[in-house]
């Protein structure tokens, strides 16, 4: 499945609000909320189980990561962005940073 194919399928399960700004806001908050759920599960693995990841952990992390991707896909669409294009631009940016040996560091435009 390509990123764009995923995006199209994800959109079939998106509940739309009459206010496009509200859609974008809810979906942006969804990205952060679901990412928070990922990190909360990770925190418990590290803090309480010394980093030992169980099959159940992997199952739960996979679900939460899927939710993050869903929110990113519908948010991107609401902004008129193809998920495929977003991902390709990101890879190109990172490859350019790697070539220039600036993968580590800070700042978006390094």
Buried (B, 14 or more C-beta within 10 A) or exposed (E): EEBBEBBBEBBEEBEEEEEEEEBBBBBBEBBEEBBEBBEEBBEEBEEEEEEEEEEEBEEBBEEBBEBBBBBBBBBBBBEEBBBBEBBEEEEEEEEEBEEEEEEEEEEEEE
